[in-house]
Amino acid sequence: QVQLVESGGGVVQAGGSLRLSCAFSRSIFSFNVMAWYRQAPGKRRELVGINNGVGTNYADFVKGRFTISRENAKNTVYLQMNSLKPEDTGRYYCYARRPDSPREYWGQGTQVTVSS
């Protein structure tokens, strides 16, 4: 059983930055799809960005501001968020999937609040 644990959320003023981390309980080498999602109160969960092992795609509303990266040695995926806006407020979730299995792995989420 692989567990994903997010951290790094908090309260930040508009224009500020945060870096979220997603730590895997096992090696991340076997996962070819890693992504970050977010969910604001009363809204659907939406994709922020996804890395499929070839490249990374971002939602239009975060392009140029957010960056996904990974550190294999630490089994950790990051979401660097810059120029934060109040509308970026929500709970951010880490997601992963292996190429040979339809099983999806989710973290418990970390809350990000951007004040105006």
VOBA-1610 file (N, C-alpha, C; in pm, whole numbers, padded with zeros to 5 digits, always signed):
BEGIN
Gln+00085-00119+00000Gln+00000+00000+00000Gln+00088+00124+00000Val+00067+00211-00096Val+00143+00335-00105Val+00060+00448-00048Gln+00123+00529+00033Gln+00055+00646+00089Gln+00119+00773+00037Leu+00035+00873+00010Leu+00081+01004-00032Leu+00043+01103+00077Val+00139+01182+00120Val+00114+01277+00228Val+00157+01416+00183Glu+00059+01505+00172Glu+00088+01642+00134Glu+00122+01728+00255Ser+00199+01831+00230Ser+00232+01928+00334Ser+00270+02059+00266Gly+00282+02163+00344Gly+00326+02292+00292Gly+00216+02395+00273Gly+00093+02356+00297Gly-00016+02451+00285Gly-00013+02553+00397Gly-00096+02656+00383Gly-00101+02759+00485Gly-00176+02881+00436Val-00160+02989+00509Val-00224+03115+00472Val-00117+03210+00419Val-00144+03269+00305Val-00048+03359+00242Val-00123+03476+00181Gln-00058+03589+00173Gln-00121+03705+00109Gln-00113+03693-00042Ala-00205+03759-00108Ala-00204+03761-00254Ala-00069+03812-00303Gly-00019+03745-00407Gly+00112+03779-00460Gly+00225+03697-00400Gly+00195+03625-00293Gly+00296+03545-00226Gly+00317+03409-00291Ser+00401+03329-00227Ser+00436+03197-00280Ser+00425+03091-00172Leu+00400+02969-00217Leu+00404+02852-00131Leu+00459+02736-00212Arg+00522+02643-00144Arg+00564+02519-00208Arg+00500+02402-00134Leu+00419+02329-00207Leu+00356+02210-00151Leu+00443+02089-00180Ser+00442+01997-00086Ser+00516+01873-00103Ser+00422+01754-00095Cys+00453+01651-00169Cys+00376+01527-00165Cys+00478+01414-00147Ala+00483+01359-00028Ala+00579+01253+00003Ala+00514+01117-00016Phe+00583+01031-00094Phe+00536+00895-00117Phe+00599+00802-00014Ser+00520+00705+00032Ser+00572+00611+00132Ser+00664+00508+00068Arg+00660+00499-00065Arg+00750+00410-00137Arg+00809+00484-00255Ser+00896+00415-00327Ser+00964+00476-00440Ser+00864+00530-00542Ile+00897+00646-00596Ile+00808+00707-00695Ile+00843+00663-00837Phe+00947+00582-00851Phe+00993+00544-00985Phe+00886+00469-01065Ser+00802+00395-00995Ser+00703+00314-01065Ser+00581+00394-01110Phe+00574+00519-01071Phe+00458+00601-01107Phe+00492+00687-01228Asn+00412+00673-01334Asn+00439+00754-01451Asn+00349+00877-01460Val+00244+00876-01382Val+00152+00990-01383Val+00148+01049-01242Met+00181+01176-01233Met+00171+01248-01106Met+00103+01380-01134Ala+00016+01417-01045Ala-00061+01538-01069Ala-00098+01607-00937Trp-00137+01729-00952Trp-00195+01805-00841Trp-00335+01850-00883Tyr-00428+01835-00790Tyr-00564+01882-00806Tyr-00595+01978-00693Arg-00703+02051-00709Arg-00747+02135-00599Arg-00900+02140-00597Gln-00952+02173-00480Gln-01096+02183-00465Gln-01129+02298-00372Ala-01205+02392-00423Ala-01252+02504-00343Ala-01387+02468-00283Pro-01425+02530-00173Pro-01554+02501-00110Pro-01669+02519-00208Gly-01754+02418-00216Gly-01869+02425-00303Gly-01840+02403-00450Lys-01715+02371-00482Lys-01679+02351-00622Lys-01625+02211-00643Arg-01619+02172-00772Arg-01565+02041-00806Arg-01413+02041-00794Arg-01359+01925-00774Arg-01214+01911-00776Arg-01167+01934-00919Glu-01060+02012-00934Glu-01012+02044-01068Glu-00862+02017-01078Leu-00821+01985-01199Leu-00680+01956-01225Leu-00600+02084-01228Val-00489+02085-01156Val-00397+02199-01157Val-00287+02175-01259Gly-00226+02057-01252Gly-00119+02023-01345Gly-00092+01875-01338Ile-00041+01819-01448Ile-00017+01676-01455Ile+00111+01648-01532Asn+00190+01556-01474Asn+00312+01511-01539Asn+00295+01364-01573Asn+00312+01332-01702Asn+00288+01194-01746Asn+00417+01121-01779Gly+00528+01174-01731Gly+00657+01112-01755Gly+00726+01164-01880Val+00647+01227-01967Val+00703+01285-02090Val+00709+01436-02078Gly+00603+01492-02028Gly+00596+01636-02012Gly+00495+01673-01906Thr+00483+01801-01882Thr+00390+01850-01781Thr+00294+01950-01845Asn+00168+01932-01816Asn+00066+02024-01863Asn-00002+02090-01745Tyr-00036+02216-01762Tyr-00098+02293-01655Tyr-00232+02349-01700Ala-00318+02366-01602Ala-00444+02434-01630Ala-00414+02579-01667Asp-00498+02634-01752Asp-00474+02772-01797Asp-00467+02870-01681Phe-00543+02842-01576Phe-00550+02939-01467Phe-00425+02940-01378Val-00331+02848-01402Val-00207+02850-01324Val-00082+02857-01413Lys-00100+02855-01543Lys+00017+02859-01633Lys+00102+02982-01608Gly+00232+02956-01599Gly+00325+03064-01575Gly+00342+03099-01428Arg+00257+03042-01342Arg+00267+03072-01199Arg+00302+02948-01117Phe+00254+02832-01157Phe+00277+02708-01081Phe+00371+02616-01158Thr+00450+02540-01083Thr+00543+02445-01144Thr+00544+02315-01064Ile+00531+02204-01136Ile+00542+02072-01073Ile+00683+02019-01095Ser+00740+01964-00990Ser+00872+01902-01001Ser+00876+01779-00910Arg+00979+01700-00927Arg+00992+01581-00845Arg+01137+01563-00802Glu+01154+01507-00687Glu+01286+01476-00634Glu+01288+01327-00603Asn+01341+01248-00696Asn+01335+01103-00684Asn+01402+01051-00558Ala+01514+01112-00522Ala+01589+01064-00406Ala+01508+01075-00277Lys+01414+01169-00276Lys+01330+01190-00157Lys+01189+01136-00176Asn+01165+01073-00292Asn+01030+01021-00321Asn+00924+01128-00299Thr+00951+01244-00351Thr+00864+01359-00326Thr+00834+01434-00454Val+00713+01478-00467Val+00670+01564-00576Val+00632+01699-00517Tyr+00664+01804-00590Tyr+00639+01939-00539Tyr+00545+02016-00630Leu+00480+02114-00571Leu+00404+02212-00648Leu+00447+02350-00598Gln+00526+02417-00681Gln+00568+02553-00649Gln+00462+02649-00700Met+00411+02730-00611Met+00303+02822-00646Met+00349+02966-00622Asn+00355+03042-00727Asn+00396+03182-00719Asn+00282+03273-00761Ser+00295+03400-00727Ser+00194+03500-00764Ser+00053+03453-00729Leu+00039+03406-00608Leu-00089+03348-00566Leu-00200+03452-00564Lys-00319+03404-00598Lys-00438+03489-00603Lys-00542+03434-00505Pro-00633+03518-00459Pro-00738+03467-00369Pro-00815+03350-00428Glu-00833+03349-00559Glu-00906+03239-00623Glu-00827+03109-00626Asp-00702+03111-00584Asp-00624+02987-00570Asp-00654+02916-00438Thr-00734+02978-00356Thr-00769+02918-00227Thr-00842+02786-00248Gly-00803+02686-00171Gly-00866+02556-00180Gly-00780+02450-00114Arg-00831+02328-00120Arg-00753+02215-00068Arg-00684+02150-00185Tyr-00555+02131-00172Tyr-00474+02078-00281Tyr-00439+01933-00255Tyr-00459+01852-00358Tyr-00440+01708-00348Tyr-00336+01658-00445Cys-00257+01566-00398Cys-00159+01497-00481Cys-00223+01369-00536Tyr-00188+01336-00660Tyr-00245+01219-00728Tyr-00134+01145-00801Ala-00144+01013-00804Ala-00045+00935-00877Ala-00108+00807-00930Arg-00049+00759-01038Arg-00097+00634-01099Arg+00020+00565-01168Arg+00019+00433-01163Arg+00122+00354-01231Arg+00075+00323-01373Pro+00169+00298-01466Pro+00130+00271-01605Pro+00060+00138-01624Asp+00081+00043-01532Asp+00027-00091-01550Asp-00095-00118-01465Ser-00153-00014-01411Ser-00267-00035-01322Ser-00362+00084-01327Pro-00493+00058-01324Pro-00588+00169-01321Pro-00605+00229-01182Arg-00540+00170-01083Arg-00558+00217-00945Arg-00503+00358-00931Glu-00579+00438-00862Glu-00540+00576-00839Glu-00503+00597-00692Tyr-00402+00678-00672Tyr-00358+00709-00535Tyr-00377+00857-00510Trp-00435+00888-00395Trp-00460+01026-00356Trp-00404+01051-00216Gly-00359+01174-00197Gly-00324+01216-00063Gly-00446+01271+00007Gln-00427+01312+00132Gln-00539+01363+00210Gln-00564+01512+00186Gly-00471+01576+00118Gly-00486+01717+00087Gly-00422+01809+00189Thr-00391+01928+00141Thr-00338+02033+00228Thr-00407+02165+00191Gln-00444+02241+00292Gln-00524+02361+00269Gln-00436+02481+00235Val-00477+02551+00130Val-00410+02676+00091Val-00514+02787+00096Thr-00481+02892+00168Thr-00571+03007+00176Thr-00493+03132+00137Val-00544+03202+00037Val-00480+03324-00011Val-00569+03442+00024Ser-00516+03531+00104Ser-00593+03647+00147Ser-00565+03766+00057Ser-00667+03848+00038Ser-00653+03964-00050Ser-00602+04086+00025
//
